[in-house]
Amino acid sequence: FFTKHRTRRRQARVCSGEADHHEGMSSDDELTPTEATEFQKSKDNVLEDSRKIFEDVHADFCDIRKILLKFQEWKEKFPDSYCDAYISFCLPKLLNPLIRVQLINWNPLEQNCTELEEMPWFRAIEEFSNAKNVSES
């Protein structure tokens, strides 16, 4: 696959008279304009579909902060039941789909990328964890 792309790029450079190319300096990640356009179109479709995932869900059940507040209330009002339900093991599986939707467009290699620690869902989980530690101590 990669050899095929290299050969195609080499032939294109020879035909265009591109003389400043140094062998081994190009990347196999180079996309043709057609491939880049198709990729962007596909990416836009995925992002549009991701916006629709939770559109029919009540706001209390698609916002991580609100979900965690419900669990915090449960823990404060019924600590035995909360402990018996092993919530600390359930929360990662419960929050996983919500976090994944928010990370669909996240690219840590982009220059203006938001750090994970700055994302609202991360801060909500961090606050919940800190509240949990304070109440336990």
N, CA, C and O atoms as a GROMACS GRO file, in nm:
protein
  548
    1PHE      N    1   0.083  -0.120   0.000
    1PHE     CA    2   0.000   0.000   0.000
    1PHE      C    3   0.087   0.126   0.000
    1PHE      O    4   0.068   0.215  -0.082
    2PHE      N    5   0.183   0.131   0.095
    2PHE     CA    6   0.268   0.249   0.104
    2PHE      C    7   0.358   0.263  -0.018
    2PHE      O    8   0.381   0.374  -0.067
    3THR      N    9   0.410   0.151  -0.068
    3THR     CA   10   0.496   0.153  -0.185
    3THR      C   11   0.420   0.208  -0.305
    3THR      O   12   0.475   0.282  -0.386
    4LYS      N   13   0.295   0.170  -0.316
    4LYS     CA   14   0.210   0.217  -0.425
    4LYS      C   15   0.198   0.369  -0.420
    4LYS      O   16   0.209   0.437  -0.522
    5HIS      N   17   0.175   0.424  -0.299
    5HIS     CA   18   0.165   0.569  -0.284
    5HIS      C   19   0.298   0.638  -0.314
    5HIS      O   20   0.301   0.743  -0.378
    6ARG      N   21   0.408   0.579  -0.267
    6ARG     CA   22   0.540   0.637  -0.292
    6ARG      C   23   0.569   0.642  -0.441
    6ARG      O   24   0.616   0.743  -0.493
    7THR      N   25   0.539   0.532  -0.508
    7THR     CA   26   0.564   0.526  -0.652
    7THR      C   27   0.480   0.630  -0.726
    7THR      O   28   0.530   0.698  -0.815
    8ARG      N   29   0.354   0.642  -0.687
    8ARG     CA   30   0.266   0.739  -0.750
    8ARG      C   31   0.317   0.882  -0.727
    8ARG      O   32   0.317   0.964  -0.820
    9ARG      N   33   0.361   0.913  -0.605
    9ARG     CA   34   0.412   1.047  -0.575
    9ARG      C   35   0.544   1.073  -0.650
    9ARG      O   36   0.567   1.183  -0.701
   10ARG      N   37   0.629   0.971  -0.657
   10ARG     CA   38   0.756   0.986  -0.728
   10ARG      C   39   0.731   1.017  -0.875
   10ARG      O   40   0.794   1.106  -0.932
   11GLN      N   41   0.638   0.943  -0.937
   11GLN     CA   42   0.605   0.967  -1.078
   11GLN      C   43   0.547   1.106  -1.097
   11GLN      O   44   0.576   1.173  -1.197
   12ALA      N   45   0.464   1.150  -1.002
   12ALA     CA   46   0.406   1.285  -1.012
   12ALA      C   47   0.514   1.392  -1.002
   12ALA      O   48   0.508   1.493  -1.072
   13ARG      N   49   0.613   1.371  -0.915
   13ARG     CA   50   0.724   1.468  -0.901
   13ARG      C   51   0.807   1.473  -1.029
   13ARG      O   52   0.847   1.580  -1.073
   14VAL      N   53   0.834   1.356  -1.088
   14VAL     CA   54   0.912   1.351  -1.211
   14VAL      C   55   0.838   1.425  -1.322
   14VAL      O   56   0.899   1.504  -1.396
   15CYS      N   57   0.708   1.401  -1.335
   15CYS     CA   58   0.629   1.467  -1.440
   15CYS      C   59   0.620   1.618  -1.419
   15CYS      O   60   0.618   1.694  -1.516
   16SER      N   61   0.613   1.661  -1.292
   16SER     CA   62   0.600   1.805  -1.266
   16SER      C   63   0.734   1.876  -1.261
   16SER      O   64   0.739   1.999  -1.257
   17GLY      N   65   0.844   1.799  -1.263
   17GLY     CA   66   0.977   1.860  -1.262
   17GLY      C   67   1.018   1.909  -1.125
   17GLY      O   68   1.102   1.998  -1.114
   18GLU      N   69   0.961   1.854  -1.021
   18GLU     CA   70   0.993   1.894  -0.884
   18GLU      C   71   1.132   1.842  -0.849
   18GLU      O   72   1.150   1.722  -0.830
   19ALA      N   73   1.230   1.931  -0.840
   19ALA     CA   74   1.368   1.889  -0.822
   19ALA      C   75   1.416   1.898  -0.678
   19ALA      O   76   1.518   1.837  -0.645
   20ASP      N   77   1.346   1.970  -0.591
   20ASP     CA   78   1.396   1.991  -0.455
   20ASP      C   79   1.353   1.882  -0.358
   20ASP      O   80   1.368   1.898  -0.236
   21HIS      N   81   1.301   1.773  -0.407
   21HIS     CA   82   1.260   1.663  -0.319
   21HIS      C   83   1.380   1.578  -0.279
   21HIS      O   84   1.464   1.545  -0.363
   22HIS      N   85   1.388   1.544  -0.151
   22HIS     CA   86   1.494   1.457  -0.101
   22HIS      C   87   1.429   1.326  -0.060
   22HIS      O   88   1.337   1.323   0.022
   23GLU      N   89   1.478   1.218  -0.119
   23GLU     CA   90   1.420   1.085  -0.092
   23GLU      C   91   1.422   1.055   0.058
   23GLU      O   92   1.522   1.080   0.126
   24GLY      N   93   1.312   1.002   0.106
   24GLY     CA   94   1.301   0.967   0.248
   24GLY      C   95   1.245   1.079   0.333
   24GLY      O   96   1.218   1.059   0.451
   25MET      N   97   1.228   1.197   0.276
   25MET     CA   98   1.180   1.312   0.353
   25MET      C   99   1.028   1.329   0.343
   25MET      O  100   0.970   1.405   0.420
   26SER      N  101   0.964   1.260   0.251
   26SER     CA  102   0.820   1.275   0.238
   26SER      C  103   0.751   1.183   0.337
   26SER      O  104   0.813   1.095   0.397
   27SER      N  105   0.624   1.205   0.354
   27SER     CA  106   0.546   1.126   0.449
   27SER      C  107   0.445   1.041   0.374
   27SER      O  108   0.389   1.083   0.273
   28ASP      N  109   0.421   0.922   0.425
   28ASP     CA  110   0.318   0.838   0.366
   28ASP      C  111   0.178   0.890   0.402
   28ASP      O  112   0.078   0.839   0.352
   29ASP      N  113   0.174   0.989   0.490
   29ASP     CA  114   0.044   1.045   0.530
   29ASP      C  115  -0.004   1.155   0.436
   29ASP      O  116  -0.111   1.211   0.457
   30GLU      N  117   0.075   1.187   0.335
   30GLU     CA  118   0.033   1.290   0.241
   30GLU      C  119  -0.092   1.245   0.167
   30GLU      O  120  -0.100   1.132   0.119
   31LEU      N  121  -0.188   1.334   0.160
   31LEU     CA  122  -0.312   1.302   0.091
   31LEU      C  123  -0.322   1.384  -0.037
   31LEU      O  124  -0.280   1.500  -0.042
   32THR      N  125  -0.379   1.324  -0.138
   32THR     CA  126  -0.407   1.399  -0.260
   32THR      C  127  -0.523   1.493  -0.228
   32THR      O  128  -0.597   1.469  -0.132
   33PRO      N  129  -0.541   1.598  -0.306
   33PRO     CA  130  -0.654   1.689  -0.281
   33PRO      C  131  -0.789   1.615  -0.281
   33PRO      O  132  -0.878   1.648  -0.203
   34THR      N  133  -0.803   1.517  -0.368
   34THR     CA  134  -0.928   1.440  -0.372
   34THR      C  135  -0.948   1.361  -0.244
   34THR      O  136  -1.057   1.359  -0.187
   35GLU      N  137  -0.840   1.296  -0.198
   35GLU     CA  138  -0.847   1.220  -0.073
   35GLU      C  139  -0.875   1.312   0.045
   35GLU      O  140  -0.953   1.276   0.134
   36ALA      N  141  -0.812   1.429   0.047
   36ALA     CA  142  -0.834   1.525   0.156
   36ALA      C  143  -0.979   1.573   0.157
   36ALA      O  144  -1.039   1.587   0.264
   37THR      N  145  -1.034   1.599   0.040
   37THR     CA  146  -1.173   1.643   0.031
   37THR      C  147  -1.268   1.533   0.078
   37THR      O  148  -1.362   1.559   0.152
   38GLU      N  149  -1.241   1.410   0.035
   38GLU     CA  150  -1.325   1.297   0.078
   38GLU      C  151  -1.315   1.276   0.228
   38GLU      O  152  -1.416   1.248   0.294
   39PHE      N  153  -1.195   1.287   0.283
   39PHE     CA  154  -1.175   1.272   0.427
   39PHE      C  155  -1.253   1.379   0.503
   39PHE      O  156  -1.322   1.348   0.600
   40GLN      N  157  -1.242   1.505   0.459
   40GLN     CA  158  -1.312   1.614   0.526
   40GLN      C  159  -1.463   1.596   0.519
   40GLN      O  160  -1.534   1.622   0.616
   41LYS      N  161  -1.513   1.550   0.405
   41LYS     CA  162  -1.656   1.526   0.389
   41LYS      C  163  -1.702   1.414   0.483
   41LYS      O  164  -1.806   1.424   0.547
   42SER      N  165  -1.624   1.308   0.490
   42SER     CA  166  -1.655   1.196   0.579
   42SER      C  167  -1.651   1.242   0.725
   42SER      O  168  -1.737   1.206   0.805
   43LYS      N  169  -1.550   1.320   0.759
   43LYS     CA  170  -1.538   1.372   0.896
   43LYS      C  171  -1.657   1.460   0.931
   43LYS      O  172  -1.713   1.449   1.040
   44ASP      N  173  -1.696   1.547   0.840
   44ASP     CA  174  -1.812   1.634   0.863
   44ASP      C  175  -1.939   1.552   0.885
   44ASP      O  176  -2.022   1.586   0.969
   45ASN      N  177  -1.956   1.444   0.808
   45ASN     CA  178  -2.073   1.356   0.824
   45ASN      C  179  -2.074   1.291   0.962
   45ASN      O  180  -2.178   1.282   1.027
   46VAL      N  181  -1.957   1.244   1.006
   46VAL     CA  182  -1.947   1.181   1.139
   46VAL      C  183  -1.981   1.283   1.247
   46VAL      O  184  -2.054   1.252   1.341
   47LEU      N  185  -1.927   1.405   1.236
   47LEU     CA  186  -1.955   1.508   1.336
   47LEU      C  187  -2.103   1.545   1.338
   47LEU      O  188  -2.161   1.564   1.445
   48GLU      N  189  -2.163   1.554   1.222
   48GLU     CA  190  -2.307   1.584   1.215
   48GLU      C  191  -2.389   1.473   1.279
   48GLU      O  192  -2.482   1.500   1.354
   49ASP      N  193  -2.354   1.349   1.250
   49ASP     CA  194  -2.424   1.235   1.312
   49ASP      C  195  -2.403   1.233   1.463
   49ASP      O  196  -2.495   1.196   1.537
   50SER      N  197  -2.284   1.271   1.509
   50SER     CA  198  -2.257   1.268   1.652
   50SER      C  199  -2.340   1.372   1.727
   50SER      O  200  -2.373   1.352   1.844
   51ARG      N  201  -2.374   1.480   1.662
   51ARG     CA  202  -2.458   1.583   1.727
   51ARG      C  203  -2.600   1.533   1.748
   51ARG      O  204  -2.671   1.583   1.836
   52LYS      N  205  -2.641   1.436   1.669
   52LYS     CA  206  -2.778   1.384   1.677
   52LYS      C  207  -2.794   1.272   1.779
   52LYS      O  208  -2.907   1.235   1.812
   53ILE      N  209  -2.684   1.217   1.829
   53ILE     CA  210  -2.690   1.099   1.914
   53ILE      C  211  -2.777   1.120   2.037
   53ILE      O  212  -2.859   1.035   2.070
   54PHE      N  213  -2.759   1.232   2.106
   54PHE     CA  214  -2.830   1.255   2.231
   54PHE      C  215  -2.941   1.360   2.218
   54PHE      O  216  -2.987   1.412   2.320
   55GLU      N  217  -2.984   1.390   2.097
   55GLU     CA  218  -3.084   1.496   2.081
   55GLU      C  219  -3.220   1.461   2.140
   55GLU      O  220  -3.297   1.551   2.173
   56ASP      N  221  -3.252   1.333   2.155
   56ASP     CA  222  -3.381   1.295   2.213
   56ASP      C  223  -3.369   1.252   2.360
   56ASP      O  224  -3.462   1.193   2.415
   57VAL      N  225  -3.255   1.282   2.422
   57VAL     CA  226  -3.231   1.244   2.561
   57VAL      C  227  -3.255   1.366   2.650
   57VAL      O  228  -3.214   1.477   2.616
   58HIS      N  229  -3.320   1.344   2.763
   58HIS     CA  230  -3.344   1.452   2.858
   58HIS      C  231  -3.210   1.509   2.903
   58HIS      O  232  -3.114   1.435   2.922
   59ALA      N  233  -3.203   1.640   2.920
   59ALA     CA  234  -3.077   1.709   2.951
   59ALA      C  235  -3.010   1.655   3.078
   59ALA      O  236  -2.888   1.658   3.089
   60ASP      N  237  -3.089   1.607   3.173
   60ASP     CA  238  -3.030   1.554   3.297
   60ASP      C  239  -2.951   1.426   3.274
   60ASP      O  240  -2.871   1.388   3.359
   61PHE      N  241  -2.971   1.361   3.161
   61PHE     CA  242  -2.907   1.232   3.137
   61PHE      C  243  -2.806   1.233   3.023
   61PHE      O  244  -2.757   1.127   2.983
   62CYS      N  245  -2.774   1.351   2.970
   62CYS     CA  246  -2.670   1.358   2.868
   62CYS      C  247  -2.564   1.462   2.904
   62CYS      O  248  -2.476   1.492   2.823
   63ASP      N  249  -2.573   1.516   3.024
   63ASP     CA  250  -2.474   1.611   3.074
   63ASP      C  251  -2.399   1.545   3.189
   63ASP      O  252  -2.459   1.509   3.290
   64ILE      N  253  -2.270   1.529   3.174
   64ILE     CA  254  -2.190   1.456   3.272
   64ILE      C  255  -2.198   1.520   3.410
   64ILE      O  256  -2.209   1.449   3.510
   65ARG      N  257  -2.194   1.650   3.416
   65ARG     CA  258  -2.200   1.719   3.545
   65ARG      C  259  -2.333   1.689   3.616
   65ARG      O  260  -2.334   1.664   3.737
   66LYS      N  261  -2.442   1.691   3.542
   66LYS     CA  262  -2.573   1.663   3.602
   66LYS      C  263  -2.584   1.518   3.648
   66LYS      O  264  -2.641   1.489   3.753
   67ILE      N  265  -2.530   1.428   3.569
   67ILE     CA  266  -2.531   1.286   3.606
   67ILE      C  267  -2.452   1.265   3.736
   67ILE      O  268  -2.498   1.197   3.827
   68LEU      N  269  -2.335   1.326   3.742
   68LEU     CA  270  -2.252   1.310   3.861
   68LEU      C  271  -2.317   1.374   3.984
   68LEU      O  272  -2.299   1.325   4.095
   69LEU      N  273  -2.391   1.482   3.964
   69LEU     CA  274  -2.464   1.543   4.077
   69LEU      C  275  -2.570   1.447   4.131
   69LEU      O  276  -2.591   1.439   4.252
   70LYS      N  277  -2.636   1.375   4.041
   70LYS     CA  278  -2.735   1.275   4.084
   70LYS      C  279  -2.668   1.166   4.169
   70LYS      O  280  -2.722   1.125   4.272
   71PHE      N  281  -2.552   1.121   4.125
   71PHE     CA  282  -2.479   1.020   4.201
   71PHE      C  283  -2.431   1.075   4.335
   71PHE      O  284  -2.431   1.004   4.435
   72GLN      N  285  -2.390   1.200   4.336
   72GLN     CA  286  -2.346   1.263   4.461
   72GLN      C  287  -2.462   1.272   4.560
   72GLN      O  288  -2.445   1.246   4.679
   73GLU      N  289  -2.580   1.309   4.509
   73GLU     CA  290  -2.699   1.314   4.595
   73GLU      C  291  -2.732   1.175   4.649
   73GLU      O  292  -2.763   1.160   4.768
   74TRP      N  293  -2.725   1.076   4.564
   74TRP     CA  294  -2.751   0.938   4.606
   74TRP      C  295  -2.655   0.899   4.717
   74TRP      O  296  -2.695   0.841   4.818
   75LYS      N  297  -2.529   0.931   4.697
   75LYS     CA  298  -2.427   0.893   4.796
   75LYS      C  299  -2.452   0.961   4.930
   75LYS      O  300  -2.435   0.900   5.035
   76GLU      N  301  -2.492   1.088   4.925
   76GLU     CA  302  -2.517   1.162   5.049
   76GLU      C  303  -2.643   1.114   5.121
   76GLU      O  304  -2.645   1.106   5.244
   77LYS      N  305  -2.749   1.082   5.046
   77LYS     CA  306  -2.877   1.044   5.107
   77LYS      C  307  -2.881   0.897   5.146
   77LYS      O  308  -2.938   0.862   5.250
   78PHE      N  309  -2.822   0.812   5.064
   78PHE     CA  310  -2.828   0.667   5.088
   78PHE      C  311  -2.690   0.604   5.073
   78PHE      O  312  -2.666   0.530   4.978
   79PRO      N  313  -2.598   0.633   5.164
   79PRO     CA  314  -2.459   0.586   5.149
   79PRO      C  315  -2.445   0.434   5.143
   79PRO      O  316  -2.360   0.383   5.070
   80ASP      N  317  -2.527   0.361   5.218
   80ASP     CA  318  -2.517   0.215   5.216
   80ASP      C  319  -2.555   0.159   5.079
   80ASP      O  320  -2.485   0.074   5.024
   81SER      N  321  -2.666   0.207   5.026
   81SER     CA  322  -2.712   0.162   4.895
   81SER      C  323  -2.610   0.199   4.787
   81SER      O  324  -2.580   0.119   4.698
   82TYR      N  325  -2.557   0.319   4.796
   82TYR     CA  326  -2.456   0.367   4.700
   82TYR      C  327  -2.334   0.276   4.703
   82TYR      O  328  -2.282   0.236   4.598
   83CYS      N  329  -2.289   0.243   4.821
   83CYS     CA  330  -2.171   0.158   4.837
   83CYS      C  331  -2.199   0.016   4.786
   83CYS      O  332  -2.115  -0.044   4.720
   84ASP      N  333  -2.318  -0.037   4.818
   84ASP     CA  334  -2.354  -0.172   4.775
   84ASP      C  335  -2.366  -0.185   4.623
   84ASP      O  336  -2.353  -0.294   4.568
   85ALA      N  337  -2.391  -0.073   4.555
   85ALA     CA  338  -2.408  -0.075   4.409
   85ALA      C  339  -2.275  -0.066   4.334
   85ALA      O  340  -2.274  -0.072   4.211
   86TYR      N  341  -2.164  -0.054   4.405
   86TYR     CA  342  -2.031  -0.046   4.343
   86TYR      C  343  -2.027   0.062   4.234
   86TYR      O  344  -1.983   0.036   4.122
   87ILE      N  345  -2.073   0.180   4.268
   87ILE     CA  346  -2.082   0.289   4.171
   87ILE      C  347  -1.946   0.326   4.113
   87ILE      O  348  -1.937   0.361   3.995
   88SER      N  349  -1.842   0.320   4.193
   88SER     CA  350  -1.710   0.357   4.140
   88SER      C  351  -1.670   0.269   4.022
   88SER      O  352  -1.593   0.311   3.935
   89PHE      N  353  -1.721   0.146   4.018
   89PHE     CA  354  -1.693   0.057   3.905
   89PHE      C  355  -1.787   0.083   3.787
   89PHE      O  356  -1.750   0.058   3.672
   90CYS      N  357  -1.905   0.134   3.814
   90CYS     CA  358  -2.006   0.157   3.710
   90CYS      C  359  -1.987   0.289   3.636
   90CYS      O  360  -2.017   0.298   3.517
   91LEU      N  361  -1.938   0.391   3.704
   91LEU     CA  362  -1.929   0.524   3.643
   91LEU      C  363  -1.847   0.528   3.514
   91LEU      O  364  -1.890   0.592   3.418
   92PRO      N  365  -1.731   0.465   3.508
   92PRO     CA  366  -1.657   0.471   3.380
   92PRO      C  367  -1.737   0.416   3.262
   92PRO      O  368  -1.734   0.473   3.153
   93LYS      N  369  -1.808   0.307   3.284
   93LYS     CA  370  -1.888   0.249   3.174
   93LYS      C  371  -2.008   0.338   3.141
   93LYS      O  372  -2.048   0.348   3.026
   94LEU      N  373  -2.064   0.401   3.242
   94LEU     CA  374  -2.179   0.488   3.222
   94LEU      C  375  -2.140   0.615   3.146
   94LEU      O  376  -2.211   0.659   3.056
   95LEU      N  377  -2.026   0.672   3.183
   95LEU     CA  378  -1.985   0.800   3.124
   95LEU      C  379  -1.910   0.783   2.991
   95LEU      O  380  -1.897   0.879   2.915
   96ASN      N  381  -1.862   0.664   2.963
   96ASN     CA  382  -1.784   0.639   2.843
   96ASN      C  383  -1.850   0.690   2.715
   96ASN      O  384  -1.784   0.761   2.639
   97PRO      N  385  -1.975   0.657   2.686
   97PRO     CA  386  -2.034   0.706   2.560
   97PRO      C  387  -2.044   0.858   2.554
   97PRO      O  388  -2.026   0.917   2.447
   98LEU      N  389  -2.071   0.921   2.667
   98LEU     CA  390  -2.082   1.067   2.669
   98LEU      C  391  -1.946   1.133   2.642
   98LEU      O  392  -1.937   1.232   2.570
   99ILE      N  393  -1.843   1.077   2.700
   99ILE     CA  394  -1.709   1.131   2.681
   99ILE      C  395  -1.661   1.106   2.538
   99ILE      O  396  -1.602   1.194   2.476
  100ARG      N  397  -1.687   0.988   2.487
  100ARG     CA  398  -1.643   0.954   2.351
  100ARG      C  399  -1.704   1.048   2.247
  100ARG      O  400  -1.637   1.088   2.152
  101VAL      N  401  -1.831   1.084   2.265
  101VAL     CA  402  -1.895   1.177   2.172
  101VAL      C  403  -1.825   1.312   2.177
  101VAL      O  404  -1.807   1.377   2.074
  102GLN      N  405  -1.786   1.354   2.297
  102GLN     CA  406  -1.720   1.484   2.310
  102GLN      C  407  -1.577   1.481   2.255
  102GLN      O  408  -1.521   1.585   2.222
  103LEU      N  409  -1.518   1.362   2.247
  103LEU     CA  410  -1.381   1.350   2.197
  103LEU      C  411  -1.373   1.318   2.048
  103LEU      O  412  -1.263   1.306   1.994
  104ILE      N  413  -1.486   1.306   1.981
  104ILE     CA  414  -1.483   1.269   1.839
  104ILE      C  415  -1.398   1.365   1.757
  104ILE      O  416  -1.322   1.322   1.671
  105ASN      N  417  -1.411   1.492   1.782
  105ASN     CA  418  -1.340   1.592   1.703
  105ASN      C  419  -1.208   1.635   1.767
  105ASN      O  420  -1.139   1.721   1.713
  106TRP      N  421  -1.172   1.577   1.881
  106TRP     CA  422  -1.049   1.615   1.952
  106TRP      C  423  -0.928   1.555   1.883
  106TRP      O  424  -0.925   1.435   1.856
  107ASN      N  425  -0.830   1.638   1.855
  107ASN     CA  426  -0.707   1.591   1.792
  107ASN      C  427  -0.589   1.651   1.868
  107ASN      O  428  -0.559   1.769   1.852
  108PRO      N  429  -0.522   1.571   1.950
  108PRO     CA  430  -0.412   1.624   2.031
  108PRO      C  431  -0.293   1.672   1.948
  108PRO      O  432  -0.204   1.739   2.002
  109LEU      N  433  -0.289   1.640   1.820
  109LEU     CA  434  -0.178   1.682   1.735
  109LEU      C  435  -0.200   1.819   1.672
  109LEU      O  436  -0.108   1.876   1.613
  110GLU      N  437  -0.321   1.872   1.686
  110GLU     CA  438  -0.347   2.005   1.631
  110GLU      C  439  -0.285   2.111   1.721
  110GLU      O  440  -0.269   2.091   1.842
  111GLN      N  441  -0.250   2.221   1.662
  111GLN     CA  442  -0.181   2.326   1.734
  111GLN      C  443  -0.270   2.390   1.840
  111GLN      O  444  -0.224   2.414   1.952
  112ASN      N  445  -0.394   2.418   1.810
  112ASN     CA  446  -0.484   2.485   1.904
  112ASN      C  447  -0.572   2.385   1.977
  112ASN      O  448  -0.689   2.414   2.005
  113CYS      N  449  -0.518   2.271   2.009
  113CYS     CA  450  -0.592   2.163   2.073
  113CYS      C  451  -0.616   2.194   2.220
  113CYS      O  452  -0.526   2.241   2.291
  114THR      N  453  -0.738   2.167   2.267
  114THR     CA  454  -0.771   2.181   2.407
  114THR      C  455  -0.713   2.063   2.484
  114THR      O  456  -0.727   1.948   2.442
  115GLU      N  457  -0.648   2.092   2.594
  115GLU     CA  458  -0.593   1.986   2.677
  115GLU      C  459  -0.707   1.910   2.744
  115GLU      O  460  -0.812   1.968   2.774
  116LEU      N  461  -0.687   1.780   2.767
  116LEU     CA  462  -0.791   1.699   2.832
  116LEU      C  463  -0.832   1.760   2.965
  116LEU      O  464  -0.951   1.764   2.998
  117GLU      N  465  -0.734   1.807   3.043
  117GLU     CA  466  -0.762   1.860   3.175
  117GLU      C  467  -0.848   1.986   3.172
  117GLU      O  468  -0.906   2.023   3.274
  118GLU      N  469  -0.858   2.050   3.057
  118GLU     CA  470  -0.937   2.172   3.043
  118GLU      C  471  -1.079   2.146   2.992
  118GLU      O  472  -1.161   2.237   2.989
  119MET      N  473  -1.108   2.023   2.955
  119MET     CA  474  -1.240   1.992   2.900
  119MET      C  475  -1.343   1.985   3.013
  119MET      O  476  -1.313   1.938   3.122
  120PRO      N  477  -1.466   2.032   2.987
  120PRO     CA  478  -1.569   2.035   3.090
  120PRO      C  479  -1.597   1.899   3.154
  120PRO      O  480  -1.616   1.891   3.276
  121TRP      N  481  -1.600   1.793   3.074
  121TRP     CA  482  -1.629   1.661   3.131
  121TRP      C  483  -1.518   1.617   3.226
  121TRP      O  484  -1.545   1.553   3.327
  122PHE      N  485  -1.394   1.652   3.194
  122PHE     CA  486  -1.281   1.615   3.279
  122PHE      C  487  -1.291   1.687   3.413
  122PHE      O  488  -1.271   1.628   3.519
  123ARG      N  489  -1.322   1.815   3.406
  123ARG     CA  490  -1.335   1.894   3.529
  123ARG      C  491  -1.451   1.845   3.615
  123ARG      O  492  -1.440   1.842   3.737
  124ALA      N  493  -1.560   1.807   3.551
  124ALA     CA  494  -1.674   1.755   3.627
  124ALA      C  495  -1.637   1.626   3.700
  124ALA      O  496  -1.673   1.608   3.816
  125ILE      N  497  -1.565   1.538   3.634
  125ILE     CA  498  -1.522   1.413   3.697
  125ILE      C  499  -1.422   1.442   3.808
  125ILE      O  500  -1.425   1.380   3.914
  126GLU      N  501  -1.334   1.536   3.784
  126GLU     CA  502  -1.236   1.574   3.885
  126GLU      C  503  -1.304   1.630   4.009
  126GLU      O  504  -1.268   1.594   4.121
  127GLU      N  505  -1.402   1.719   3.990
  127GLU     CA  506  -1.476   1.775   4.103
  127GLU      C  507  -1.551   1.666   4.178
  127GLU      O  508  -1.554   1.665   4.301
  128PHE      N  509  -1.612   1.573   4.105
  128PHE     CA  510  -1.682   1.462   4.168
  128PHE      C  511  -1.586   1.377   4.250
  128PHE      O  512  -1.618   1.337   4.362
  129SER      N  513  -1.470   1.351   4.196
  129SER     CA  514  -1.369   1.271   4.266
  129SER      C  515  -1.321   1.343   4.392
  129SER      O  516  -1.303   1.281   4.496
  130ASN      N  517  -1.299   1.474   4.380
  130ASN     CA  518  -1.256   1.552   4.496
  130ASN      C  519  -1.365   1.556   4.603
  130ASN      O  520  -1.335   1.546   4.722
  131ALA      N  521  -1.491   1.570   4.560
  131ALA     CA  522  -1.602   1.570   4.655
  131ALA      C  523  -1.612   1.435   4.725
  131ALA      O  524  -1.640   1.428   4.844
  132LYS      N  525  -1.587   1.330   4.649
  132LYS     CA  526  -1.592   1.194   4.706
  132LYS      C  527  -1.484   1.178   4.810
  132LYS      O  528  -1.508   1.122   4.917
  133ASN      N  529  -1.363   1.226   4.780
  133ASN     CA  530  -1.251   1.214   4.875
  133ASN      C  531  -1.275   1.297   5.000
  133ASN      O  532  -1.240   1.254   5.110
  134VAL      N  533  -1.333   1.417   4.986
  134VAL     CA  534  -1.360   1.503   5.100
  134VAL      C  535  -1.462   1.440   5.191
  134VAL      O  536  -1.446   1.440   5.313
  135SER      N  537  -1.570   1.383   5.131
  135SER     CA  538  -1.675   1.324   5.214
  135SER      C  539  -1.627   1.196   5.283
  135SER      O  540  -1.674   1.163   5.391
  136GLU      N  541  -1.534   1.125   5.221
  136GLU     CA  542  -1.483   1.003   5.284
  136GLU      C  543  -1.389   1.034   5.398
  136GLU      O  544  -1.382   0.959   5.496
  137SER      N  545  -1.316   1.147   5.388
  137SER     CA  546  -1.223   1.181   5.496
  137SER      C  547  -1.300   1.250   5.607
  137SER      O  548  -1.241   1.288   5.709
   0.00000   0.00000   0.00000
